[in-house]
Amino acid sequence: MRISRRRRHFTRKPQGPYYRMNQQIRAPELRVVDENGEHLGVISTQKALDIAKERGLDLVEISPKANPPAAKILEYGQFKYEKEKETKKQKAQQKTTEVKGVRLSPRIGRHDLDVRKEKAKNFLEKGDKVQVELILRGREKKFANLAKDVINSFVKELNEEMGVKTEQPITRQGAKLSTLISKKHDKN
């Protein structure tokens, strides 16, 4: 048996926006803003670099696509830290909704139906969407209308208890029937 000794080569993803600084700036002229927010006007890149070096700070190209490009005199480490902090804050404020599944059967008992209903309520309370599935087996495939009735009664009971809306109507794919529901949001 042969063992592979190859190394895996991973490509690094860019860590977000890249800002050119100091000698990396290619534009001949820049619109410069100093560390206090005062506009220094449009000056040559070399003169802006000299001003930044004199103050012990970095020259960072903020808006490279502007005409002329905009740059700011600041401490690059602090600037990078602030940008990372902003992106983390934006990421924390985003709410991603997941699609959770609840599976029923055409001959489901009352207790099992109640358990599935409680599970679906928990998912909906957390802000997730719920996909209600029902898989038909064998001769059950002939009675798709009964399966639709089971799904409709399940959704109707959930609607009476907590108010749900149907995002996607009941669809049939082979032996599987499914619908997608989510919680109604009251606009008070």
LOSE-413898 format. One line per field, with one value per atom (N, C-alpha, C): residue number from 1; z, y, x. Coordinates in pm, whole numbers, plus 50000, padded with zeros to 5 digits. Layout:
<pts>
gupa <- NUM, ... .
pz <- Z, ... .
py <- Y, ... .
px <- X, ... .
</pts>
This chain:
<pts>
gupa <- 1, 1, 1, 2, 2, 2, 3, 3, 3, 4, 4, 4, 5, 5, 5, 6, 6, 6, 7, 7, 7, 8, 8, 8, 9, 9, 9, 10, 10, 10, 11, 11, 11, 12, 12, 12, 13, 13, 13, 14, 14, 14, 15, 15, 15, 16, 16, 16, 17, 17, 17, 18, 18, 18, 19, 19, 19, 20, 20, 20, 21, 21, 21, 22, 22, 22, 23, 23, 23, 24, 24, 24, 25, 25, 25, 26, 26, 26, 27, 27, 27, 28, 28, 28, 29, 29, 29, 30, 30, 30, 31, 31, 31, 32, 32, 32, 33, 33, 33, 34, 34, 34, 35, 35, 35, 36, 36, 36, 37, 37, 37, 38, 38, 38, 39, 39, 39, 40, 40, 40, 41, 41, 41, 42, 42, 42, 43, 43, 43, 44, 44, 44, 45, 45, 45, 46, 46, 46, 47, 47, 47, 48, 48, 48, 49, 49, 49, 50, 50, 50, 51, 51, 51, 52, 52, 52, 53, 53, 53, 54, 54, 54, 55, 55, 55, 56, 56, 56, 57, 57, 57, 58, 58, 58, 59, 59, 59, 60, 60, 60, 61, 61, 61, 62, 62, 62, 63, 63, 63, 64, 64, 64, 65, 65, 65, 66, 66, 66, 67, 67, 67, 68, 68, 68, 69, 69, 69, 70, 70, 70, 71, 71, 71, 72, 72, 72, 73, 73, 73, 74, 74, 74, 75, 75, 75, 76, 76, 76, 77, 77, 77, 78, 78, 78, 79, 79, 79, 80, 80, 80, 81, 81, 81, 82, 82, 82, 83, 83, 83, 84, 84, 84, 85, 85, 85, 86, 86, 86, 87, 87, 87, 88, 88, 88, 89, 89, 89, 90, 90, 90, 91, 91, 91, 92, 92, 92, 93, 93, 93, 94, 94, 94, 95, 95, 95, 96, 96, 96, 97, 97, 97, 98, 98, 98, 99, 99, 99, 100, 100, 100, 101, 101, 101, 102, 102, 102, 103, 103, 103, 104, 104, 104, 105, 105, 105, 106, 106, 106, 107, 107, 107, 108, 108, 108, 109, 109, 109, 110, 110, 110, 111, 111, 111, 112, 112, 112, 113, 113, 113, 114, 114, 114, 115, 115, 115, 116, 116, 116, 117, 117, 117, 118, 118, 118, 119, 119, 119, 120, 120, 120, 121, 121, 121, 122, 122, 122, 123, 123, 123, 124, 124, 124, 125, 125, 125, 126, 126, 126, 127, 127, 127, 128, 128, 128, 129, 129, 129, 130, 130, 130, 131, 131, 131, 132, 132, 132, 133, 133, 133, 134, 134, 134, 135, 135, 135, 136, 136, 136, 137, 137, 137, 138, 138, 138, 139, 139, 139, 140, 140, 140, 141, 141, 141, 142, 142, 142, 143, 143, 143, 144, 144, 144, 145, 145, 145, 146, 146, 146, 147, 147, 147, 148, 148, 148, 149, 149, 149, 150, 150, 150, 151, 151, 151, 152, 152, 152, 153, 153, 153, 154, 154, 154, 155, 155, 155, 156, 156, 156, 157, 157, 157, 158, 158, 158, 159, 159, 159, 160, 160, 160, 161, 161, 161, 162, 162, 162, 163, 163, 163, 164, 164, 164, 165, 165, 165, 166, 166, 166, 167, 167, 167, 168, 168, 168, 169, 169, 169, 170, 170, 170, 171, 171, 171, 172, 172, 172, 173, 173, 173, 174, 174, 174, 175, 175, 175, 176, 176, 176, 177, 177, 177, 178, 178, 178, 179, 179, 179, 180, 180, 180, 181, 181, 181, 182, 182, 182, 183, 183, 183, 184, 184, 184, 185, 185, 185, 186, 186, 186, 187, 187, 187, 188, 188, 188 .
pz <- 50000, 50000, 50000, 49914, 49898, 49977, 50048, 50128, 50056, 50040, 49971, 50065, 50019, 50101, 50052, 49969, 49917, 50024, 50017, 50108, 50044, 50126, 50076, 50069, 49961, 49944, 49965, 50068, 50099, 50048, 49983, 49940, 50049, 50084, 50188, 50129, 50205, 50163, 50206, 50128, 50170, 50298, 50388, 50519, 50519, 50405, 50397, 50306, 50318, 50229, 50259, 50153, 50166, 50141, 50231, 50218, 50189, 50081, 50051, 50149, 50188, 50280, 50243, 50279, 50258, 50118, 50099, 49969, 49870, 49917, 49828, 49744, 49781, 49709, 49574, 49466, 49331, 49266, 49318, 49256, 49271, 49167, 49174, 49267, 49274, 49360, 49447, 49566, 49660, 49722, 49756, 49837, 49981, 50060, 50191, 50304, 50404, 50527, 50640, 50737, 50844, 50958, 51065, 51176, 51253, 51243, 51312, 51225, 51101, 51011, 50927, 50930, 50850, 50711, 50611, 50472, 50439, 50387, 50346, 50197, 50127, 49986, 49899, 49770, 49674, 49666, 49712, 49711, 49653, 49619, 49561, 49667, 49621, 49710, 49795, 49734, 49806, 49919, 49892, 49995, 50109, 50075, 50177, 50262, 50198, 50271, 50367, 50321, 50406, 50528, 50508, 50619, 50720, 50668, 50756, 50835, 50768, 50833, 50940, 50911, 51005, 51133, 51118, 51234, 51300, 51241, 51300, 51277, 51168, 51137, 50998, 50955, 50824, 50731, 50602, 50499, 50442, 50460, 50418, 50312, 50200, 50090, 50127, 50153, 50199, 50082, 49982, 49868, 49739, 49693, 49576, 49444, 49437, 49311, 49287, 49388, 49372, 49277, 49232, 49140, 49196, 49248, 49281, 49403, 49422, 49535, 49669, 49765, 49897, 49991, 50070, 50167, 50300, 50407, 50539, 50615, 50691, 50775, 50911, 50949, 51074, 51114, 51230, 51275, 51218, 51134, 51060, 51151, 51254, 51346, 51411, 51457, 51519, 51417, 51296, 51188, 51156, 51144, 51113, 51225, 51349, 51465, 51463, 51434, 51429, 51319, 51203, 51091, 51127, 51190, 51232, 51334, 51425, 51527, 51463, 51361, 51290, 51221, 51153, 51081, 51178, 51293, 51393, 51447, 51468, 51519, 51417, 51288, 51183, 51174, 51188, 51179, 51296, 51414, 51532, 51521, 51450, 51437, 51333, 51247, 51144, 51206, 51170, 51217, 51099, 51107, 50999, 51036, 50945, 50970, 50909, 50985, 50938, 50906, 50825, 50795, 50873, 50968, 51050, 50995, 51017, 50962, 51067, 51035, 51116, 51022, 51055, 50968, 51028, 50947, 50987, 50906, 50942, 50861, 50848, 50747, 50727, 50843, 50913, 51023, 51158, 51171, 51295, 51407, 51527, 51642, 51700, 51786, 51843, 51927, 52011, 52097, 52014, 51913, 51827, 51754, 51713, 51646, 51740, 51867, 51966, 51992, 51996, 52018, 51902, 51779, 51661, 51660, 51705, 51710, 51810, 51925, 52024, 51971, 51900, 51842, 51739, 51655, 51553, 51619, 51729, 51799, 51853, 51906, 51956, 51844, 51728, 51614, 51571, 51563, 51518, 51618, 51746, 51849, 51837, 51796, 51779, 51652, 51567, 51444, 51322, 51337, 51223, 51144, 51021, 50939, 50958, 50938, 50959, 50830, 50787, 50671, 50724, 50694, 50737, 50623, 50652, 50550, 50585, 50483, 50501, 50388, 50424, 50323, 50315, 50194, 50171, 50134, 50192, 50165, 50113, 50018, 49967, 49912, 49965, 49918, 49959, 50054, 50096, 49981, 49882, 49770, 49691, 49696, 49627, 49695, 49825, 49903, 49941, 49841, 49864, 49922, 49888, 49940, 50092, 50147, 50293, 50358, 50291, 50342, 50344, 50239, 50236, 50351, 50380, 50491, 50624, 50644, 50768, 50781, 50672, 50675, 50699, 50628, 50645, 50787, 50849, 50986, 51084, 51058, 51142, 51136, 51016, 50997, 51057, 51042, 51096, 51249, 51313, 51460, 51505, 51434, 51469, 51450, 51345, 51317, 51428, 51477, 51584, 51713, 51740, 51866, 51866, 51754, 51756, 51633, 51533, 51413, 51322, 51221, 51124, 50984, 50894, 50756, 50670, 50560, 50469, 50369, 50375, 50283, 50147, 50151, 50029, 50041, 49943, 49952, 49945, 49972, 49972, 49831, 49824, 49696, 49710, 49599, 49600, 49509, 49565, 49488, 49508, 49414, 49426, 49540, 49640, 49754, 49871, 49853, 49963, 49939, 50038, 50036, 50140, 50105, 50201, 50184, 50292, 50292, 50385, 50363, 50444, 50514, 50647, 50725, 50808, 50843, 50932, 51022, 51125, 51221, 51162, 51186, 51143, 51235, 51176, 51254, 51266, 51390, 51413, 51393, 51321, 51297, 51380, 51507, 51599, 51608 .
py <- 49882, 50000, 50124, 50216, 50336, 50452, 50521, 50634, 50762, 50849, 50975, 51072, 51131, 51224, 51369, 51393, 51529, 51621, 51742, 51844, 51909, 51945, 52018, 52165, 52226, 52368, 52443, 52523, 52601, 52742, 52794, 52933, 53018, 53123, 53210, 53302, 53317, 53410, 53551, 53651, 53787, 53821, 53892, 53921, 54042, 54084, 54200, 54304, 54427, 54530, 54552, 54570, 54594, 54741, 54804, 54946, 54962, 55035, 55064, 55171, 55158, 55257, 55293, 55411, 55466, 55442, 55359, 55342, 55261, 55195, 55114, 55199, 55323, 55411, 55448, 55427, 55448, 55580, 55642, 55764, 55879, 55963, 56076, 56187, 56206, 56308, 56247, 56302, 56252, 56368, 56342, 56435, 56390, 56470, 56427, 56490, 56407, 56451, 56412, 56504, 56469, 56397, 56365, 56284, 56353, 56487, 56561, 56581, 56533, 56547, 56673, 56748, 56870, 56836, 56900, 56875, 56953, 56882, 56946, 56978, 56931, 56959, 56851, 56879, 56786, 56818, 56721, 56740, 56617, 56629, 56515, 56407, 56284, 56170, 56184, 56227, 56239, 56341, 56454, 56558, 56505, 56429, 56371, 56270, 56191, 56095, 56167, 56278, 56355, 56411, 56461, 56515, 56404, 56286, 56173, 56127, 56121, 56077, 56176, 56305, 56412, 56400, 56359, 56347, 56209, 56118, 55984, 55894, 55918, 55841, 55780, 55710, 55646, 55721, 55709, 55762, 55644, 55641, 55528, 55574, 55500, 55531, 55477, 55566, 55528, 55497, 55585, 55570, 55573, 55454, 55451, 55481, 55464, 55483, 55628, 55713, 55854, 55923, 56041, 56113, 56252, 56286, 56200, 56113, 56004, 55914, 55987, 55943, 56006, 55926, 55997, 55934, 56006, 55935, 55993, 55967, 56065, 56049, 55999, 55879, 55819, 55706, 55648, 55531, 55408, 55332, 55222, 55111, 55077, 54970, 55003, 55127, 55172, 55171, 55217, 55221, 55080, 54986, 54847, 54787, 54816, 54766, 54819, 54947, 55007, 54943, 54918, 54857, 54715, 54637, 54501, 54503, 54600, 54614, 54644, 54731, 54764, 54642, 54565, 54446, 54343, 54326, 54231, 54274, 54405, 54458, 54435, 54460, 54438, 54291, 54204, 54060, 54013, 54070, 54032, 54076, 54186, 54237, 54163, 54086, 54012, 53890, 53865, 53746, 53653, 53539, 53441, 53346, 53329, 53238, 53104, 53001, 52866, 52802, 52697, 52620, 52490, 52472, 52351, 52261, 52134, 52039, 51966, 51942, 51860, 51757, 51629, 51523, 51457, 51448, 51384, 51257, 51181, 51065, 51066, 50999, 51004, 50941, 50847, 50779, 50821, 50947, 50994, 51001, 50963, 50966, 51106, 51125, 51257, 51306, 51217, 51257, 51294, 51213, 51242, 51376, 51402, 51529, 51647, 51629, 51736, 51760, 51652, 51665, 51742, 51707, 51776, 51923, 51948, 52085, 52169, 52113, 52185, 52214, 52117, 52136, 52248, 52246, 52350, 52487, 52493, 52620, 52673, 52583, 52625, 52684, 52617, 52667, 52804, 52820, 52946, 53059, 53028, 53129, 53182, 53096, 53137, 53218, 53227, 53305, 53223, 53091, 53005, 52973, 52930, 52882, 52732, 52678, 52534, 52472, 52366, 52290, 52166, 52157, 52044, 51942, 51821, 51717, 51599, 51533, 51409, 51316, 51199, 51104, 50988, 50962, 50853, 50726, 50612, 50485, 50384, 50306, 50198, 50246, 50185, 50219, 50359, 50419, 50554, 50654, 50621, 50712, 50739, 50647, 50664, 50769, 50795, 50882, 51013, 51081, 51208, 51313, 51304, 51402, 51391, 51268, 51252, 51312, 51295, 51352, 51506, 51564, 51709, 51756, 51675, 51710, 51710, 51613, 51605, 51730, 51768, 51887, 52013, 52025, 52144, 52156, 52045, 52050, 52087, 52037, 52070, 52220, 52275, 52418, 52501, 52454, 52526, 52533, 52422, 52421, 52516, 52515, 52606, 52752, 52778, 52913, 52962, 52872, 52910, 52942, 52867, 52884, 53004, 53026, 53131, 53220, 53191, 53274, 53249, 53168, 53139, 53174, 53195, 53219, 53117, 53080, 52981, 53054, 53023, 53083, 53013, 52883, 52803, 52704, 52699, 52608, 52461, 52372, 52229, 52187, 52129, 52079, 51931, 51861, 51717, 51688, 51618, 51574, 51424, 51351, 51205, 51162, 51098, 51049, 51147, 51264, 51358, 51482, 51518, 51643, 51735, 51862, 51954, 52094, 52170, 52310, 52385, 52515, 52597, 52703, 52712, 52810, 52895, 53014, 53101, 53176, 53238, 53311, 53444, 53481, 53612, 53717, 53827, 53936, 54045, 54075, 54179, 54315, 54403, 54538, 54635, 54650, 54741, 54873 .
px <- 50084, 50000, 50088, 50056, 50136, 50076, 50159, 50113, 50153, 50057, 50082, 50152, 50258, 50336, 50321, 50223, 50203, 50148, 50195, 50141, 50021, 49928, 49811, 49846, 49806, 49831, 49701, 49700, 49581, 49600, 49498, 49504, 49439, 49506, 49451, 49346, 49239, 49134, 49176, 49142, 49174, 49099, 49164, 49108, 49015, 48970, 48883, 48946, 48904, 48959, 49108, 49184, 49327, 49353, 49425, 49457, 49606, 49636, 49777, 49825, 49950, 50005, 50148, 50188, 50322, 50375, 50479, 50544, 50460, 50354, 50270, 50176, 50155, 50063, 50125, 50049, 50101, 50057, 49955, 49901, 50000, 50012, 50106, 50056, 49923, 49865, 49756, 49739, 49640, 49562, 49437, 49359, 49382, 49450, 49500, 49419, 49391, 49326, 49420, 49445, 49538, 49467, 49542, 49488, 49376, 49367, 49261, 49137, 49141, 49027, 49031, 49142, 49155, 49203, 49144, 49182, 49309, 49408, 49532, 49531, 49426, 49411, 49475, 49485, 49545, 49693, 49774, 49919, 49987, 50115, 50187, 50206, 50218, 50231, 50358, 50466, 50593, 50582, 50515, 50499, 50412, 50306, 50219, 50296, 50382, 50465, 50560, 50617, 50707, 50634, 50512, 50433, 50401, 50361, 50328, 50450, 50565, 50689, 50730, 50713, 50746, 50663, 50536, 50447, 50456, 50534, 50551, 50431, 50358, 50238, 50250, 50146, 50144, 50049, 50076, 49986, 49910, 49778, 49696, 49598, 49594, 49502, 49364, 49272, 49138, 49045, 49045, 48957, 49039, 49085, 49173, 49103, 48970, 48898, 48855, 48871, 48833, 48931, 48894, 48981, 49009, 49121, 49236, 49206, 49283, 49258, 49271, 49188, 49190, 49279, 49358, 49447, 49434, 49472, 49461, 49590, 49633, 49751, 49702, 49746, 49701, 49794, 49767, 49843, 49774, 49844, 49783, 49731, 49804, 49761, 49628, 49613, 49489, 49374, 49404, 49304, 49253, 49347, 49311, 49226, 49262, 49187, 49044, 49027, 48893, 48808, 48867, 48794, 48749, 48838, 48803, 48691, 48697, 48593, 48457, 48458, 48334, 48274, 48359, 48308, 48255, 48320, 48270, 48135, 48119, 47992, 47880, 47910, 47810, 47773, 47871, 47847, 47760, 47783, 47706, 47561, 47536, 47400, 47318, 47385, 47312, 47246, 47122, 47051, 47033, 47096, 47080, 46967, 46873, 46762, 46795, 46770, 46794, 46660, 46665, 46545, 46556, 46466, 46463, 46353, 46366, 46270, 46189, 46062, 45973, 45912, 45928, 45879, 45755, 45653, 45527, 45507, 45403, 45364, 45212, 45158, 45012, 44933, 44995, 44924, 44978, 45019, 45080, 44976, 45018, 44927, 44917, 44816, 44791, 44909, 44965, 45076, 45199, 45230, 45344, 45325, 45203, 45173, 45196, 45155, 45176, 45325, 45403, 45548, 45610, 45572, 45626, 45583, 45460, 45409, 45489, 45522, 45602, 45742, 45799, 45932, 45928, 45825, 45810, 45792, 45717, 45697, 45829, 45913, 46045, 46129, 46129, 46206, 46157, 46024, 45965, 45992, 45992, 46019, 46162, 46254, 46394, 46415, 46311, 46322, 46357, 46360, 46392, 46266, 46286, 46174, 46164, 46045, 46024, 45972, 46040, 45995, 45923, 45795, 45714, 45716, 45767, 45778, 45690, 45644, 45570, 45611, 45666, 45713, 45615, 45571, 45476, 45553, 45509, 45575, 45474, 45515, 45431, 45299, 45191, 45056, 45010, 45080, 45044, 45056, 45138, 45160, 45032, 44939, 44811, 44723, 44749, 44662, 44732, 44781, 44851, 44756, 44629, 44532, 44518, 44528, 44524, 44649, 44761, 44886, 44878, 44819, 44802, 44713, 44609, 44521, 44595, 44686, 44764, 44852, 44919, 45006, 44923, 44811, 44726, 44673, 44631, 44580, 44692, 44815, 44930, 44958, 44961, 44987, 44874, 44751, 44635, 44641, 44678, 44690, 44801, 44913, 45022, 44978, 44902, 44854, 44761, 44676, 44583, 44657, 44766, 44837, 44933, 45003, 45103, 45107, 45032, 45030, 45148, 45126, 45231, 45183, 45277, 45241, 45312, 45249, 45306, 45395, 45524, 45620, 45615, 45594, 45593, 45477, 45388, 45275, 45321, 45229, 45263, 45305, 45424, 45475, 45505, 45492, 45519, 45638, 45735, 45851, 45862, 45809, 45809, 45719, 45776, 45697, 45701, 45760, 45773, 45688, 45609, 45532, 45593, 45606, 45666, 45608, 45616, 45576, 45670, 45684, 45773, 45690, 45706, 45630, 45725, 45678, 45755, 45658, 45711, 45629, 45584, 45459, 45410, 45470, 45516, 45572, 45467, 45428, 45328, 45393, 45325, 45376, 45294, 45336, 45265, 45336 .
</pts>
